[in-house]
Amino acid sequence: MKIPVSIERMPKVELHQHLDGSIPPAVTWKIMKEYGLNPVDSLAEMKKLLQLQPEEEGSLLSYLDKFHYPMWITQFYENISRVAEAVGAAAAKQGVRTFELRYAPIIHVYAGLTVRQAIRSVLAGLNKVRAKYGVRTGLIIIAMRHHGPHVAKILAKAAISEAQYLHGRTGVVGFDLAGAERGNPPGLFQPSYEIARRGGLGLTAHAGEDEGPHYVWQAIDELGCIRIGHGCSAVRDKALLRRMAKDKILVECAPTSNYQTGAVAKGERHPIFTFLEHGIPVAICTDNTTVSRTSHNQESALFVKELGVREIRRIHRCAESHSFIDETRVTRKA
């Protein structure tokens, strides 16, 4: 895809990008080689394991399977910090000026790190990005659905301990719920979200990606989310669209990822247009730059023909106002 210069130069806002699925393949390959952990003999072969292939598209579980190999190397503080810096640097070079990275620390403690150390490791990398590129950075902590509500509460408490407003540097700014939706309704995780809310964190959740609009309703009404990750199925519920427009619930849209996971059928108009038509704020996001074989410029360029450069610029400005990063905060939200 040819990227217009106007898109390349445009200041961008990234509100939904995962660490594990965005590590540049060359970085993963280099670290694997250093540890003698490379499962294949070349970077080209490694890319096939890290990036979703065309024949694998259409399933959320196939998409999530691509997170397997990065976990081999992201179990050590130095490695996690190193890849976080690499992901942030890549975003900065794409014109991202407000950057929220999300991460599930519980799957990075198998070599002995504590949950809080696993969180600090990412923050160390993001602080380097902030210092070097002048990017506003923040971390969103993810609770994985399949780990259950009790682990989610532990993560919420750990996230608060590294909240941005407690430190004079990059910190945790939000709390998220991710993983396979089916059989894991958002409402089960209400206690952890109440902890996160009382701790002053911004609330978002993956909902409506692989389940119906009732999961989006739960995320809003039972979890108190003011942003929704993907939310594709919401377009099937007119009452829900009106509610999201009324309360200005921002949808973190990741177009390429949505088609690859089957959240949006091939050839179907992306829900972002319906959200915009109903006055619902949106953000143009990458989700996972490596797994999806995409970039921040590419995702914005997807909509140039239909929306125009001016509207894309407006979307990014609006998304910035919905960012959980607030460097002026010094007190906890009660």
N, C-alpha and C positions, 0 to 999 in steps of 0.2 A: 504493500500500500504506500502510495506517495503521500507524505505528510506535508500539508501546506505550511509555509514559513510562518504564517500568522498563528498557527497552532503551536509550532515549536517555540515561538517566542512568548506565548501567552503564559502568565503566572497561573499555576494550577493548584488545586486543592485535592489531596488524597485522604479520604476518610475511611476507606475499607480496603486494606491490603494486609495479607498474612505474611509473616516472616518466613515460615517454613516453605511455602510455595513460591517464594519470590527470590530465593538466593540465586545469584547468577551462576549458571552451570559451571563456568570456568572456576569459580571460587569453590564450589562443592567438590569438583574434580581435584583441585589442587590440595585441599585439605585431606581428602580421601587418600590421595597418593602419599601424602606425608605420613599417614598412619598405616599405610599398607592395607587399606580397606576397600580399594576400588574393586567392584564386582565384575567389571568389564575391562577391556584393554585399551580403550580410546575414549576421548572426550565425545566424539560423535556418537558412540554407542551409549555413553552415559546420558547424553541429552535425551535419547529415546526413553530412558527410564524415568527421567525427571519431568519431561514435557508430555502432555496428553497428545496422543497420536490420533489422526483423523478417524481411524477405525475403532478407537476407544470412546469416541464422543457419544453423548446421549444418556449417560448414567452418572448420577451424583457419586455413587460408591466407586465407580471406576476413576472418577476425578480425585476423590479423597485418597485413593490408593497411591497416588503419586507423592504423597507426603511421607511415604515409608523410608526412602533412602536418605533424605536430609537428616532424619533422626539418628542415623549412625554417627554423625559427627557433631551434632548439637547437644551433647551431653556434658560439655566442659565449658567453664566460664569463659576462657579466652576464645574458644571457637565461636560461642554464641555472640559474644561482643563483636568479634571479627565479621561474622556474616550480617549482623544487624547494621554495622557500619557500611558494609558493601551494598545492602539493599537501600539504605537511606541515601548513599552517594549516587546510586543509579537513578533514584527518584529526583534528586536535586538536579542532575544533569539533564533531566527531561522537563525541567521548568517547574517542578513542584516546590511551592513555597510554604505550604502548610501541610504537614505530613503526620498522619496518625497511623502507627503500625500496630497490628494486633497479633496476639501470641498466647499460646496455651502453655504456661510454665510447667504444669503437672506432667507433661510428656517429655520433659527435659531433665528429670531428676534421677534417672536410672543409674547414673555413675556416682551418685552421692551428694549432688548439690541439694541444698534445701530449696523450698519453693521461693523463698525470698531472695536467695542467691541467684536463682534462675531468672527472676525478674530484674534484679540489679544488673545482670550481665547484658541484657538487651538495652537497658537504660545507659550503660557505659558506652555502647556503640552509638546510640542516638545522640548522646552528648557530644561525641566527636563530630557527627554530622552537623549538628547545630553550630558548633564552633567553627568548623571549616567552611560551611556553605551558607550560614545565616538562615537556615530553614527552621521554622517553628515546628518543634517535634513533640510528640506525646505518645504514650503507650496505652493500648487497650488490652486488658487481661481477659482471656477467654476461659470459660468453663465449658468442658466438653460434655455433651448430653449423656453419652454412654457411661461416664464416670459417676453419674448420679447427683442428686441434690445435696448430699452431705459434703462431698468433695467440693462442690460449688461454693458452699458456705465458707469452707477453709480458704478457698482462693479469694473470695471477696474480702475476707479479713486481711489476707496477705497483700492484696492489691492496695487497700487503704493505707497500709504501713508505708508504701512508697508513693503515695498520692502526690501529685505535682505541687499542691499548695503547702505541703509540709517541707519542701526543699527548694533551694535556690537554683534549681537546674531542671532538666527534663525529668518528668515523673509520670506516674500512672494517671490517666485522665478519664478512663472509662472502663466499663464492665460489659462483657458480651457472652452470648451463649451460642455454641456452634456444634457441628457434627450432624450425624444422620437424624433427620427430623421425625420420621415415622416411628410411632410408639414412644416418643419422648416429648410430650406436650410442654410448652413453655410454663404453664401454670405450676408444674411440679417444682420449679426453681424460684418461686416467689420469695421464700425466706432469704436466699442468697442475694436477690435483687434488693430486698429491703435493707440488708446490711450495707450493700454498695451505695444505695441511695442516701442512707444516713451518714455514710462516710464521705459524701460529697462527690461521688463519681458520676459521670455521664452514663446513661443507660441506653444500650442498643442490644439487638438480638437478631440472629439469623432466623427468619421466619417467612413462610410462604415461598420457599425455594423448592421444596420437595413435598410440601403439604398444602392444604387448602387455606382459604382466607381466615378460617376460624383460629388458626395458629397466630396470625397477625393480630387478630382481635385480642387474643390472650396476652401477647407480648405487650400490647398497649395498655389494656385494662388491668391485667393481673401483675405484670412486671413493672409497669410504669415507664416503658421505653418511649423516648422522644425521637429515636431514630430506628429504622428497620433495615436490616441487611437483606438485600434482594427484594423480598416482598412481592414477587412476580404474580402470585395467585390473587393478590388484592384486587386486581382489575376485574375479577369476576363478581365482586360484591360492591354494588353502587353505594350502599349505606356506609361501607367501610371507607370508600374513596371520599365521601363527604366528610366523614369523621377525621380522616387524615388531613384533608384540606383545612378544616376548621381549626384543628389543633396544631397545624404546621408540623406534622410528623414527617421528617425528611426520610426519603428512601435512598439508601446507598446502592446505586445501580452499577452492575458490572456486566455490560453487554456480552462481551466475548465469552466470559465464564458461563453466563446464563444459557447461551445456546449450546455450549459444550456439555453442560450437566443435564440438559434436557428440561431445565426450568422453563425455558421458552423453546417452542418447537421450531425447527429449521423452516425458514420462509415466513414465519409469523412475525408480525410487527412487534417490536420490543415494547414492553410496558412503560418505558420511560416517557413515551409520547402521551399515553393515557394519563400518567401522573401529571405531566405538564399541563395538559388540557384541563385537568380538574383543579389546577392551582396548588398542587402538592409539591413542596420543595424536593429537589433531587440533587444527588452528587454523582458525577461520572467517575467511577472507580475501576481499578484493575483486578481486584480480588487476589490473584496470584500471577505475577508477571511471567514467572518461569513455567509453571504448569500450563498456563493458557497461551504461552508463546505470544505475549502482547507487551505493550508499553503504555505509559501515561499519554504520550502523544497519539498513539494509535487509537486508544479508546475515545479520545475527544474527536479525532478526525473522522470516526465512524458516522458522526452526526452533522458534519459540515454541510453536506449537500442539502439535507432537509431542514436543518435549523439555522444554518448560517453562523459565521464566526462571532457576530455580536451576541447572539443568544447563548452560545457556548461560554463566552466570557462572562455573561450574566450568571449562568449556572454556577460557575466556579466562585464568583463573588458571593452568591447566595450561600453556597456550601460552606464558605469560610465562616459565615455568621452562625452556622450550626455546629462548628467545630467544638469539641470538648476542651480544647486547649485554651486556657485563660490564665495568662501569666500575671494578671493583676490580683488574682484571688489570694487571700491570706487567711481566710477563716473557713471553717467547714460549714457546708449547707446543712441546716437542721431539718 
